[in-house]
């Protein structure tokens, strides 16, 4: 018997990257999982949804709850990236990213709350980022959106703790996902850029999507029954460690 046997989960942005790894991890632990994505593909419980559109989200969450027989776990993972300083992104880009990364969580949670309130074990896990707590170059817009996700997570945890709904977030470092792969391909020197991304994490490598998914499963599981309002870093030590340079050989 697995720790999530009999539980149901909804994962937004679950068709690729961290979301897909999370779907696989939740399923492996016994949960039945619905995927909300722009292109859910052939997922057993796949629902087309655009988190930037409220009607789309409400219809997909309703369909997922009906198909699963309720919702115990919501993973707000859908998001988009952005590169540049405050000079580089237009107002339209700011509105687009904040609409997806922040309001997308609002819309999906708002639609799922009536179902979560009926659960004996309700948990929400938001995908945040190291960008919420560390100043990264060329990530002004993305960092602002993830800073909002961190604050939103804490506010949601306070609002819903007495309803029996726990709310936490994961703060990944740079994760080896298709989005990062596209950034590397667009770089002038992809190999050098990859090496730079690897080296800025104390472990010396990118975080894997499976490692982030494992953290999500923990926060969603009964094992974390006393954990709420927490940001769990999965960043190779990037947030807290300050290593001295390696001695010359």
C-alpha positions as CSV (number, residue, x, y, z in Angstrom):
1,X,0.0,0.0,0.0
2,X,1.4,3.4,-1.0
3,X,1.0,6.6,1.0
4,X,-1.3,8.3,-1.5
5,X,-3.6,5.2,-2.2
6,X,-7.2,6.3,-2.8
7,X,-6.3,10.0,-3.1
8,X,-6.9,12.2,-6.2
9,X,-4.8,15.0,-7.5
10,X,-4.9,17.7,-10.2
11,X,-1.7,19.0,-11.7
12,X,-1.6,22.1,-14.0
13,X,1.0,22.1,-16.7
14,X,1.3,18.4,-16.2
15,X,2.1,17.4,-19.7
16,X,5.9,18.2,-19.6
17,X,8.8,19.1,-17.5
18,X,8.3,19.3,-13.7
19,X,4.6,18.8,-14.1
20,X,4.9,15.5,-16.0
21,X,7.5,14.3,-13.5
22,X,5.0,15.2,-10.7
23,X,2.2,13.3,-12.4
24,X,4.4,10.2,-12.6
25,X,5.5,10.5,-9.0
26,X,2.0,11.0,-7.6
27,X,0.8,8.1,-9.7
28,X,3.7,5.9,-8.4
29,X,2.6,6.7,-4.9
30,X,-0.9,5.5,-5.5
31,X,-2.8,8.7,-6.4
32,X,-5.1,9.0,-9.4
33,X,-4.0,12.2,-11.2
34,X,-5.8,14.5,-13.6
35,X,-3.7,16.8,-15.9
36,X,-4.7,20.3,-16.8
37,X,-2.7,21.6,-19.7
38,X,-3.0,23.5,-23.0
39,X,-2.1,20.2,-24.7
40,X,-2.7,17.3,-22.3
41,X,-2.0,14.7,-24.9
42,X,-3.2,11.1,-24.2
43,X,-3.2,11.4,-20.4
44,X,-5.7,9.0,-18.8
45,X,-7.4,12.0,-17.1
46,X,-6.3,14.8,-19.4
47,X,-8.2,18.1,-19.6
48,X,-7.5,21.0,-21.9
49,X,-7.2,24.2,-19.9
50,X,-5.6,27.6,-20.2
51,X,-4.8,28.9,-16.7
52,X,-5.0,32.4,-18.1
53,X,-8.7,31.9,-18.8
54,X,-11.1,31.6,-15.9
55,X,-13.9,29.8,-17.8
56,X,-11.4,27.3,-19.2
57,X,-10.0,26.6,-15.7
58,X,-13.4,26.2,-14.1
59,X,-14.6,23.8,-16.7
60,X,-11.5,21.7,-16.5
61,X,-11.4,21.5,-12.7
62,X,-15.1,20.6,-12.7
63,X,-14.4,17.8,-15.2
64,X,-11.4,16.5,-13.3
65,X,-13.3,16.5,-10.0
66,X,-16.2,14.6,-11.6
67,X,-13.9,12.1,-13.3
68,X,-11.8,11.5,-10.2
69,X,-14.7,11.6,-7.7
70,X,-13.2,14.6,-5.9
71,X,-9.9,16.5,-5.4
72,X,-7.5,15.9,-2.5
73,X,-4.4,17.5,-3.9
74,X,-3.9,20.5,-6.2
75,X,-0.5,21.1,-7.7
76,X,-0.3,24.6,-9.3
77,X,2.6,24.0,-11.6
78,X,1.7,25.8,-14.9
79,X,3.9,28.7,-15.6
80,X,5.9,30.5,-18.3
81,X,9.4,32.1,-18.2
82,X,10.8,35.4,-19.2
83,X,14.3,36.8,-19.7
84,X,15.6,40.3,-19.4
85,X,16.0,43.3,-17.1
86,X,13.2,45.8,-16.3
87,X,14.2,47.6,-19.5
88,X,13.7,44.6,-21.8
89,X,10.1,43.4,-21.2
90,X,7.1,45.3,-22.5
91,X,4.0,46.0,-20.4
92,X,2.2,43.3,-22.5
93,X,4.9,40.7,-21.5
94,X,4.5,41.7,-17.9
95,X,0.8,41.3,-18.0
96,X,1.1,37.9,-19.8
97,X,3.6,36.4,-17.4
98,X,1.8,37.7,-14.2
99,X,-1.5,36.5,-15.6
100,X,-0.2,33.0,-16.1
101,X,2.2,32.6,-13.2
102,X,0.2,34.3,-10.5
103,X,-3.4,34.6,-11.5
104,X,-3.2,31.1,-12.9
105,X,-2.7,29.9,-9.4
106,X,-5.6,32.1,-8.2
107,X,-8.0,30.8,-10.8
108,X,-7.2,27.1,-10.4
109,X,-7.3,27.3,-6.6
110,X,-10.5,29.2,-6.6
111,X,-12.1,26.6,-8.7
112,X,-10.7,23.7,-6.7
113,X,-11.4,25.0,-3.2
114,X,-15.0,23.6,-3.0
115,X,-13.7,20.2,-3.7
116,X,-10.7,20.4,-1.5
117,X,-12.9,21.4,1.4
118,X,-14.7,18.1,1.1
119,X,-11.4,16.2,1.4
120,X,-10.2,14.5,4.5
121,X,-6.7,15.3,3.4
122,X,-6.4,18.5,1.4
123,X,-3.1,19.9,0.2
124,X,-2.1,22.5,-2.3
125,X,1.5,22.7,-3.6
126,X,2.6,25.7,-5.7
127,X,5.6,25.6,-8.0
128,X,7.7,28.7,-7.0
129,X,11.4,29.2,-7.8
130,X,14.8,30.1,-6.4
131,X,14.1,33.4,-8.3
132,X,11.7,34.3,-5.5
133,X,14.5,34.5,-2.9
134,X,17.7,35.2,-4.8
135,X,18.6,38.0,-7.2
136,X,19.3,36.4,-10.6
137,X,20.5,38.4,-13.6
138,X,18.2,38.8,-16.6
139,X,15.2,37.5,-14.7
140,X,13.4,40.7,-13.5
141,X,9.9,39.8,-14.7
142,X,10.1,36.1,-13.9
143,X,11.5,36.8,-10.4
144,X,8.7,39.3,-9.7
145,X,6.1,36.7,-10.7
146,X,7.7,34.0,-8.5
147,X,8.1,36.4,-5.6
148,X,4.3,36.9,-5.8
149,X,3.8,33.1,-5.8
150,X,5.8,32.8,-2.6
151,X,3.8,35.5,-0.8
152,X,0.6,34.1,-2.2
153,X,1.5,30.7,-0.8
154,X,1.9,32.1,2.7
155,X,-1.4,34.0,2.5
156,X,-3.3,31.0,1.2
157,X,-1.8,28.9,4.0
158,X,-3.1,31.3,6.6
159,X,-6.5,31.7,4.9
160,X,-7.2,28.0,4.7
161,X,-5.4,26.2,7.5
162,X,-8.6,26.1,9.7
163,X,-10.4,24.5,6.8
164,X,-8.0,21.6,6.9
165,X,-6.2,22.7,3.7
166,X,-2.4,22.8,3.8
167,X,-0.6,25.1,1.3
168,X,3.1,25.0,0.6
169,X,5.4,25.6,-2.3
170,X,8.6,24.2,-3.8
171,X,11.4,26.5,-4.8
172,X,13.5,24.7,-7.5
173,X,16.8,25.9,-8.6
174,X,17.6,25.7,-12.3
175,X,15.9,22.5,-13.5
176,X,16.8,20.4,-16.5
177,X,13.6,20.9,-18.4
178,X,12.6,21.5,-22.0
179,X,12.3,25.3,-21.2
180,X,15.9,25.5,-20.0
181,X,16.9,23.4,-23.0
182,X,15.4,26.0,-25.3
183,X,17.2,28.8,-23.4
184,X,20.5,26.9,-23.9
185,X,19.9,26.4,-27.6
186,X,19.3,30.1,-28.0
187,X,22.5,31.1,-26.2
188,X,25.6,32.3,-28.2
189,X,27.6,29.4,-26.7
190,X,25.3,26.7,-25.4
191,X,28.1,24.7,-23.8
192,X,29.5,27.6,-21.9
193,X,26.0,28.7,-20.8
194,X,25.2,25.1,-19.6
195,X,28.5,25.1,-17.6
196,X,27.6,28.4,-16.0
197,X,24.2,27.2,-15.0
198,X,25.7,24.0,-13.5
199,X,28.4,25.8,-11.6
200,X,26.1,28.4,-9.9
201,X,24.5,25.5,-7.9
202,X,26.8,24.2,-5.2
203,X,26.1,20.6,-6.2
204,X,27.6,21.5,-9.6
205,X,24.7,20.3,-11.7
206,X,21.2,21.2,-12.7
207,X,18.3,20.0,-10.5
208,X,16.3,17.1,-12.1
209,X,12.5,17.3,-12.6
210,X,12.2,14.1,-10.7
211,X,13.9,15.6,-7.6
212,X,11.4,18.5,-7.6
213,X,8.5,16.0,-8.1
214,X,9.7,14.0,-5.0
215,X,9.5,17.2,-3.0
216,X,6.0,17.9,-4.3
217,X,4.9,14.4,-3.3
218,X,6.2,14.8,0.2
219,X,4.4,18.2,0.7
220,X,1.2,16.7,-0.7
221,X,1.3,13.5,1.4
222,X,0.0,12.7,4.9
223,X,3.7,12.5,6.0
224,X,3.7,16.3,5.8
225,X,0.5,16.7,7.8
226,X,2.0,19.4,10.1
227,X,3.7,21.3,7.2
228,X,2.0,24.3,5.9
229,X,3.1,27.8,4.8
230,X,6.5,26.4,3.9
231,X,8.8,27.0,0.9
232,X,10.9,23.8,0.3
233,X,14.1,24.6,-1.6
234,X,15.2,22.0,-4.2
235,X,18.1,24.0,-5.5
236,X,21.3,22.2,-5.0
237,X,22.1,24.4,-2.1
238,X,21.9,27.6,-4.1
239,X,19.8,29.6,-1.7
240,X,21.7,28.9,1.5
241,X,25.2,27.8,0.8
242,X,28.2,30.1,0.1
243,X,31.1,28.0,-0.8
244,X,34.7,29.2,-1.0
245,X,36.4,28.9,-4.4
246,X,38.0,25.5,-5.0
247,X,41.8,25.7,-4.4
248,X,44.0,25.8,-7.4
249,X,45.6,22.5,-8.3
